[in-house]
Structure formats: structure tokens, C-alpha cells
Amino acid sequence: MSALGEATGEEATLAIRRYRRTDREAYLALAGRVRDDAVSPVERFAWAYEENPYLDPVPVFVAERGGELVAAAGLWPLRVRLGDVTRIAVQPCEAVVDPAYRNRGLPALLVGEAVDAYRDAEPAFCIDFAEASGGDVRDRTEVGRLSTYYRVSDPGALLDLSEPLARIGRTAARGYAAACDRIAPSTDPLSVDRYESVPPETFAELYRRQVPAAIHAYRDEAFYRWRFRNPAWNYEAYVARRDGDPVAGAVVASRRPPEGEGRVVRVVDRVPLALDDRDAEASLLDAIVSARSDADAVAVHQDAFSHQMLSRFGFQRDDAVPVGGVGSPTAFGVRSLHADGAAPIEGYDPTDRTDWLVGFCERHSY
């Protein structure tokens, strides 16, 4: 346990310690007070920590004063594959802070305590994704910038535009998408089935067909039974078939946006990860953009599909002028949890961007 305080006396001291099972109700009560989203704190906590198949005990640290829980932050565990072996990676998530204790750096302090607690334990490294450089993990090494492709249907719903400009943007975006659809590759050789939930055996089998050498989330049946149950999102799956046999699959996530924000659906997984079947790529993208024509935009991570195929379906990168205001590249950082710091892990250099294949699937927020 460590303590933080500017004044002397027990009442002025914040105690920092590991989460205990007896903290559960206090944590849920705090989360219920400070979060204004529609997701039940019970469901969120159960999915992120209690149902997580990769790490026990719950990797959360809390701050308390006089026996009252005032802040908490945790690490989200994920099993990753490095060649022929797997290791645990963690990333910061789920910070909740009482309004009276904000702006004191408590989330960073709690995450730092949690990361230090796992030094030389089972987790091999801490990964961090941030919209700007820096992130939540101290002593991290920034590995690179991750881009997203967007197919935008309604710019006015995503950007702060006047109604005349929004109307013009909507007409232009939909016209551009329609033109791309007219010249998109034929999908006749394959059929695509749509599922209300992810079929774990089918997706795990597709993953095993072509496993890349790069570091990535290990996708077995246990992963698929747990990963896409985040209560903040609704998920659906698409499976492309040739002569009835599955050849590729994708998972799409959506949720009701906060008032005043546009609706963006995200392709959060695609298997096999190493896919050289252009007909399968085209069939999946065609099925997704057709089924989700209700969205203001469809987002795809840069490594999920080939640049050529995304361009042919009207997707553009977030570092390009037309969609630069819709999203921005994400900073990806890594901190080794081994005592020897940046030494290779299983022959991989976790600070080398080329050693990674990461996307929405590896981020707890999706």
C-alpha cells in the first residue's frame, strides 16, 4: 500500500492499494455515480474483469480515504500470440474517480501502481492506445500511429456543419459511395451469412487457417465466447462462404451514440488475419456496407482489409483530407513488464511496429 496526501493527518491521506473482492459493491456504487452512459456498472465490471478468462485476481487498484473508495482504475488483460507461444498483455481501462478527487492525477497513479504490481509476473507487457501522444502508461515507448478507414454517408452527423453544408456533404458522400459501389468487385462467387452473435468455433477455425507471425490477440474459442460480449456494444458477425464452406469472417460493432453524435459502426475483427482471398474481402465488405447503410459511417482498421479493396468500396483514411475531421490516427505505445526493460520477448521486439498486427479487436473500448 502507498499513500498520497498534501496535508498531515489521516483524513487528508489517500491510500492506494490493490482491489479486494469486498470492494465490489463500493466500486459499483462509485461507477454508478460518476458514469453517465447507459451501460450497467455491474455488466461492465463483470465482462471486463470477472468473466475475463486471462488473469486472476481482478487487476484493479483503488484509492480510498477514511475507508471510503474515491477512485479506481484497472488493467484489461488479453492473451496475445508471438509466433508459437502466447503471453498476457494488459492495457489501462475503467478509471472511475469521485468528482471531488478529479484533476489530481489519480488515474495515472493507479495505473502506474497496477503496472508495477505485474512487473516480472505473467503479463509480458502493457499496451496503450491514445488519441494523442502520451497515453496513460508511464515509461511507455511510442510504437507508431494507427489509422482507420471510414466510409462516410452523412458528414453532417459527424462534423460541426451548418445545415446547408451538411446537406451538401450528405449528397456528395452518398453519391461518391454509390459510384464506388457501381465499380466494386463482383461478389457472385461467394455467399455471406449474417449472425446476431459471433459463432466461436467457426471464427476460431478461420483464424487458425492463416496465423500471421506478428504479435496479435490470440483468437481461440474461449476468446470468441468472451471478447465480443462487451455490454457497451452490440455485435454481429458475417461469414463468407464458397460452395457452403466458410472462407472468411468479420465482426461488426455498433452502439447508440450520445446525443448529438453521429452513428459509426466498426469492423472490429476479420479472420483469417492473413487473407489473400480478394473475392472473400469483397464479399464481406459488400455485405457489411449494404447491411449497415443506416450508419453515418463505417470504420475499418488499417490492417483489416487491403488498401486497394477499401478504396474500391469508398473508404478513406483518417489522415486524408476528406475524412480528416471524422477521426484521427491513434498513438500506440508499449511498456515491457520485464525487469530487463526493452529486451526481446520470445524473439520479438515489442517496441517495433512491424512486429505487431493490432486493430480494434485489441482495444478494450470496442
C-alpha angles and dihedrals in degrees: 000000000000130000135219127194143134096208134048123253133065095270092060096050126094114206117212117204145143119284117262127203089245088063093067099098093042090050092049091047091051092047090049091053099047103037119078099187126107096247117109112242088221092057094043094049093044093052098042098044119003097046095036106117097206113064137030136215103042106271097226130125124201139199119217137178121200091347093308119120109232103165141010137180131179146192121242111220123215130173112234130192124230109183107299097349136064131219136179120258122188133199134189119264146138102046112175121180131180108243091240090061101045125120092036097103093251097144092054091044093050093045089049091052091048093048092048091050090062097048107135091358123114098292110086100198146354117238124198135192121197136169089228134028117281106045127186101291118089119219090020124151115227106232102185149296122287119210132204130210119222132197100199122202100169116025091177091064091054103037134049098256133152115249095257091051091043090053092049091046092049092051092047095046094049092045091052092048091049091051090051091049091054092058097034117122119275115263096194097114093063140044125213126215120203121213131192090220135021115272099223099200094050094048094044090051092050090049092053093054095074114012113183122224093231122098110270143144110293107240111205128143092273090054093053093045090056112023101066097048095085101144091217090069141048115223135201131177134220124200121192114210134194114200087345096306120115114246103166141001141197136194121215123198127200138165140176105273124226116270111288096019127109124246113253120179118201133211096223100177141018128182141235088041090208100051120170095166105108093185089057091048092051094046094052095046092046092051093047098048090044094049094043099046086126091071123094088224141358116220126204126181116243096250099042097083135010118275091236094054094045091050091051089055093050100261120145131190122255090238090060121095100244095057100021091112094050096063142345135218115277123232113235118203137177135199120190115227093203120104091237091061114206096018114133118271114217088341094307127115105220091197092060112092091207089062091063137075105186135156142147089311092067094052120088092213093070 
